[in-house]
């Protein structure tokens, strides 16, 4: 009997899973979900939160008039939906802007305004809207704290990112000019590329794609703003592979093992697979020169339909890299693929923003996987958005008796802030801002001592 299976009687986290070591700044409000199988996911939770924050907003995404998360998944997975498609770039960008046009103060949508009122952007950030001067005045005390960063987010998220989608912004690629062990974070990574990075950014700024982009939307920002946005995009695209490499380094995984090294990305979202290209993970080859093969398998219920860069094989050739995916829950994947020997046992498991702290439904879905990782003593790294989320996640893992080996600020966090578009008052956060690493169970330690250890560090 597999050791984690002995714990399956805990279909829901025990009551003591609630915060017990450190009280978070604010309790997390559970979000009710009604989802079709195979189960709840962080993508679905985000979609549902649109409706909770701004009633009616979920039906306005790209003006597709979608009525449910299933409609949304049908579109992003390549299915058909009435009204989908764009006639020109101007129409595409207009739909992107219109998607999140609502009053940041009273939450009024365009359809709910009288003929005498219209939504107008804040002139400073060009990101959030107001239905009139009074709402803008009332919201200013909260908005002024995020106005400047939202201006940069508006440039990067809604416009510059299109260059990645179309392939006009090619990521830097090639062996690092410096020894790999020197690169410990973004400061040294940017220093490694030096003049070559500047030349790449200048080429993009002067490209036809950039000219077309800004001719289709609004007055072009200054070169410094655009250059910073491009750097943000670089870190956003490379944060996942470099954070994964951080886990291999910190947890002492042997990438020189004969037959190759396998990493499972658990709870993989649609975002992680829909726009992922084979070259995005090339940084791992340069971070670990001379490795004997690296295999990354993304597993999750929201893996994009049709995503599979390669078919996992039993052995990897030295220096090669494989990227593939499996759709479903991780503990099912483990039983059906790993325990049967069809896929190699992972040396490392990584979860990017699992979000199990945010909802009882997600915690219930994650519990078998967390117990599996603990009982099989699989080295695990998970990334976290914020300090509050870090605190809540640590508390849950401590209560589940996982042996937390390290946690802290991620040196390879994405520098492009993530905006919660349905909640414009919320401070944007950095992707993978923090990490937690754990290995096996802490039950061999005194529970009180472990709690005091975590309490003293958070």
Secondary structure, DSSP 8 states (H G I E B T S, - for coil): --GGGGGTT-SS--GGGS--SS--SS----------TT---HHHHHHHHHHHHSTTGGGGGGG----SHHHHHHHHTT---TT---SSHHHHHHHHHHHT-BBTTT--BGGGS-TT---EE-TTTSS-EESSHHHHHHHHHHHTTTHHHHHHHHHIIIIIHHHHHHT-S----S--SS-GGG--SHHHHHHHHHHHHHHHHHHHHTSHHHHHHHHSSS----HHHHHHHHHHHHHHHHHHHHHHHHHHHHTT--TT-TT-EEEEEET--HHHHHS--GGGGTHHHHHTTT-S-EEEEEEETT--TT--SS---SS--TT-EEEEEEES-HHHHIIIIITTTSS---SEEEEE---TTS-HHHHHHHHHHHHHHHHTT--EEEEESSHHHHHHHHHHHHHTTEEEEEEEE-TT--SSEE--TT-TTS--EETT-EEEEEEEE-TTS-HHHHHHHHHHH-
